[in-house]
Amino acid sequence: MMHEEKFYLIEGKKMTLMELARELESAAGGEFEDVHGSINRVVVKKPAPEQGFEAFTITFKMKHTVDLIDAVVTTDNKRKILKTTI
């Protein structure tokens, strides 16, 4: 069973995608099938370059279960380099 309070420990931190995956695995108590997850850009309204960031949802699937974990991240980088700079 996952404990939501563990997820707050990584809120607001700057980390790589690999670091994020490892932190989430630790909080969830299991391993992901793919530590790179499935990345989707969040489009809430028209792009606003003056805001200086973009939001993404990264979905990780746990090994040996049907459980998924979604992480919402923001970055000031473009998607093409998101995998190495979250």
C-alpha positions in Angstrom: 0.0 0.0 0.0 1.3 3.4 -1.0 1.4 6.3 1.5 0.7 9.6 0.0 2.7 11.6 2.6 5.9 10.0 1.2 5.2 11.6 -2.2 5.3 15.1 -0.6 8.9 14.6 0.2 9.8 15.2 -3.5 7.4 18.0 -4.2 9.2 21.1 -5.4 12.6 19.5 -5.8 14.7 19.7 -8.9 15.9 16.3 -10.1 16.6 14.2 -13.2 14.1 11.8 -14.6 16.1 8.9 -13.2 16.2 10.5 -9.7 12.4 11.1 -9.9 11.8 7.4 -10.9 14.0 6.1 -8.0 12.3 8.4 -5.5 8.9 7.3 -6.6 9.9 3.6 -6.6 11.1 4.1 -3.0 7.9 5.7 -1.9 5.8 3.1 -3.7 7.8 0.2 -2.4 8.4 -1.4 -5.8 10.1 -1.2 -9.2 8.9 0.4 -12.4 8.9 -1.5 -15.7 10.5 1.5 -17.4 12.2 4.3 -15.4 11.7 6.7 -18.3 7.9 6.4 -18.0 5.5 7.6 -20.6 5.7 11.4 -21.0 2.8 13.6 -22.1 2.7 17.3 -22.3 0.0 18.9 -20.3 -1.9 21.5 -22.3 -4.1 23.5 -20.0 -4.5 26.6 -22.2 -2.7 28.1 -25.1 1.1 27.9 -24.8 2.4 30.9 -23.0 6.1 31.2 -23.6 6.3 34.2 -21.2 5.6 31.9 -18.3 8.9 30.2 -18.8 7.9 26.6 -18.1 6.0 23.7 -19.5 4.1 21.0 -17.6 4.3 17.3 -18.3 2.6 14.2 -16.9 4.9 11.2 -16.6 3.2 7.8 -16.1 5.2 4.9 -14.6 3.9 1.3 -14.5 4.9 -0.8 -11.6 6.4 -4.2 -12.3 4.3 -7.3 -11.7 1.1 -5.3 -11.1 -1.5 -3.2 -12.9 -0.6 -0.2 -10.7 0.4 3.1 -12.3 1.9 6.2 -10.8 1.5 9.6 -12.4 3.9 12.5 -11.7 3.2 16.0 -12.8 6.5 17.9 -13.5 7.4 21.3 -14.7 10.4 22.3 -16.7 11.8 25.3 -18.4 13.3 23.0 -21.1 11.7 21.7 -24.2 10.4 18.2 -24.5 13.3 17.0 -26.7 15.6 17.2 -23.7 13.1 16.5 -20.9 14.4 13.0 -20.3 17.7 14.2 -19.0 16.8 17.5 -17.3 13.8 17.0 -15.0 
